[in-house]
Amino acid sequence: MTSSEPGAANPDRWVKLAALPPDAPPDRVIREAQADLTRCALELEREFDVALPFTVRATSYDEDPPSLTVTIADTVECTITWAALVRARDKGLGPVDLLASALERPWAGDASGQERPAVLDHTWRPKRVGRAVGPDEREMEQNRAIARDFDIIHEVEDTLDGGQDVMIVGQHGSGRTATAAVAARELAGRGYREIWLNLADAGDGPESIIAALMRIPRSKKYLIVVDGLQANILVVPAIQACVDRLRRHFGLEIRILATTLTSIAAKLERGELRFPAQLITVRAKDLIILMMDDEDIHGAARDRFQRMVGNDVHIAAKAIDMVADGREPTEEALQREFTGNTTDPTRRAILYRLACLGAFSQGMPENEAVTEFGDDVIQALVDADLIHRTDGAIAIAPRRRAGLVLSYARAHWPEICNGQPRNRPEEIVWTYLRTSDRRIRAALSQIDNVNIHDDTLREASLNLLATWERSEDLGRWLVRRTEDDPTWGDNLGSGVFAGMALGRLHHEVQWLKIAKWIRSRWRYDSGSLPEPVGDPTTDLEDFRQIADLMANEDASFWSKTGHPSGLAAADFDPGKAYRSWALGLLLCFEGSAPLRHRDRRRIDQLLRMAERAAEKTGGYYPARVPWVTARILIGISVAAHDPAEHPAVGPACRWLRGLVDGPARQWRGGTGEWNSDEATTAMCVIALAEADRGGRAADVIATALAWLRSEEQREKWKSPGREIALAQVVEAFVRYTDDPVREELMTLIQQTKTEWEEEPHPDYRRPEERLRLPFLAAELTEIVWRTVRREVKLLLQDVMAEADPERTPPAVEQGGRPVPREPEPVPAERPCGLAEGELRRWRTAAHRLQNALDAEIADRRGIDVPSAKALLNQYVHWQSLCETLLGRLDRRASRETLQALDDLGRAAMDVAWPATLPYPDTYCDEEPA
Amino acid sequence: MKVPLPASSSLNFLAGIFAGAGINLVTSVAGGRNPNAGASTTKIFVDSALWVVAAAFLTWVAQVVQRGERNADADVARRNRLTEAEKDEVRDLHERQSWGHARLPIALTVVSLFVSVLFLPGLVHWSDLF
């Protein structure tokens, strides 16, 4: 594998482009960039033919914007505008990385029907491209010491050579990476060129593959090793798509070798992600036995060895080294090995920090570590083999080793872990995690791989995990529905809320589908309110319904005095209100777009329109329905850089503040049943809190929240059928108060989860029915996310306690949060067995089986034919078996029960039986594997 | 050993043939003097009557067999979860049962057929026998 030689012209740097002043005109930028790229191509091709060569084909100065076109491998063209070139230079992305990013833009067919990536223009946000660097010689030595099972290695090689991709799965510390590394080296001998991605590095992804291909010599075959899928599962579809394109368009022969945890592989099979690969399992126990055989460890020593090493091959390898040196491998000896018996405080600090992160299989980005501690110390630790460097990050791995270092540190390094809150493990981890949503997600999804015992994890934390899983389920449901119908029934509200939830959960592909539809369906470049392109969407129906409800409300309550807002139902214009509502929705949608797809131009158009659309009072049409104004305000606060600066915000907030009415000073919905007073109040609270940061609304907000908290109101919004109100209120509480909302959150989840697991039967007479589910989905993801952020620290504490059993629980030191002193009444259940949704599927299938068996038996009663009689006996026998199994079918069902039911179903119903029923990862009556 | 038994339609067809034979005999007499000298008119009338009677009995058999088929159809149609093998067996069962019920009319048919064949003019020379 080639790397950049320091002396020669470095293909990774801009020379002429970097020398340009910041305000250089576009055509000079293009010219210098072209020169740099051409030089770079020549440099790369100097010693050998690269796998993906490129040439600068054309530059267009006249087009707007000026851009240049690069042809990759004489097959595909990429166009790059001058703005993108400037961005790349400013962000420190070299020529090759720029081209790799250009090739990874979303592909589509162009005018001539050829497929090519989209133009790389000013909307592109440069992302660091990780280097695809594999293990070096020293790491390979360690890998070879671990991966001793040559049967598996040969199996991997043969399968890859035979044309199939391979995924190596196993538990923590079972030697997956080592096996992959050794297999890759063997295959290198057979003519495969190796490209190594480590997904623990956030920069490693499809761009890294392309950048690597642009630098390495051409070969007949390539092997891409993707190590640690569990660290960044979201990038897997992008990698698959990229490899697919490389195979199809460039004719490269590529095989993929992935490694991940067994539980992740099972989730991949069950979930939406498809990774067509042969699964090969590695087991730590087998490798450890091989190690002990090779080193001649037998008898009592073998038992001791096994007990200490447990299920971790890396620790076993270390212990073997110690044995070879003549030392006795005990736990304390190992700990001293792993910490190098160091006394230097900086080293100790680094080791402690990495040990805390290592308990979550997280590492620290190398540049952060170097900035904080200095390069020499880090390098010294790496050389001493105390920390582990991979591709941009340093870590102590695997988890067991981190745990050993952590407990040693706590026992022997008092100055580091002096009990100060700042130095507690969970604080360290939280500081690291909270910098990025992605990191939190990665850590949380790994937590259920931790061995969790009953008494350590509090019920609160288990609930947190359950709600987290729920929101993941929700994400999958949203993805499925969006794939079926990105227009969500041509309903703007549904599409917007679904899109917001999808964006929050980082499902960008589906978000983009919805965005494409919304952006083509609405125009807002001129006029005072957005216009639908073509027919109005189905939301208009809702507003017509609202008009009817308003007429009812007027007739029942306000026949004498007229509605207090001054807008009578007779004067209500549903079309105008609909477009006003659309303005708020569009602002929310575009403002909360994922960063990559955020379109500043559209946002500006909408913000300017919001200025124009305001009425003289400051509010928006209709004055009678404050939640339209609230929605627009929320949209402005999401979309604008500084909402307080927006001219419409001040008057709108003032108007909204002045609207409070009624003895409790709440906001009235104005539409009778549609959007109750509670939901309207909650929405107005959110709008004011977000938009009016000046704090003038504090009183109004406080009173409103107090009203919502009151007993009488609590009863109202807990009743079934009022989930929308409940969701809105819970969101308000989660955002602006410290009130515990867990109970309400569980209620919300409970009451709605049946809805999206079954086919929806929309009852359009119920208000807001059309956008009910997507709205609830958006609210739930938001609420769960905020709750998780609030409570994840408690969760971390619990997990840390698990990793280091000697520590005392820090609950006493926490202060502020009340700690339950009395013992928990019921022991928290282990997260084992079937989840709710899975159990439901099993039960449904079992009931169908029962019905089928009953029908078969009924059809055969009274026939005297011998074959029928034989079958009748068979079915009667199956019927009694089915009843027995159904009786045993609950969350804690054993493997035998589920397997027997599955077999019975298949035998009795053949193809009508569901092909794949969800089996749990861990059974409640079995030890976690 | 499965002997395929005739269906009711075939039996009906056969009955038609028998009736046709009988009526042919009658019309041959009614048309003019019988060229066959040994046959008396009475005998021919009796013979043709016997043929028709045989046909009638065969129709009875056919009706019984048909009832069996209809029953089998109804049974099979009612139970839509039966396998093909079971359906065949059910039909066979009903078929055998109906042929069991048809024993009497079959016997009568055979007897009348036998006698009518005997009485065929020119077949048996009764004058020689008695």
Interface residues (C-beta under 8 A of the other chain):
Chain A: A855 E856 D859 R860 I863 D864 V865 P866 S867 A868 L871
Chain B: D75 R78 R79 N80 R81 L82 T83 A85 E86 E89 V90 L93
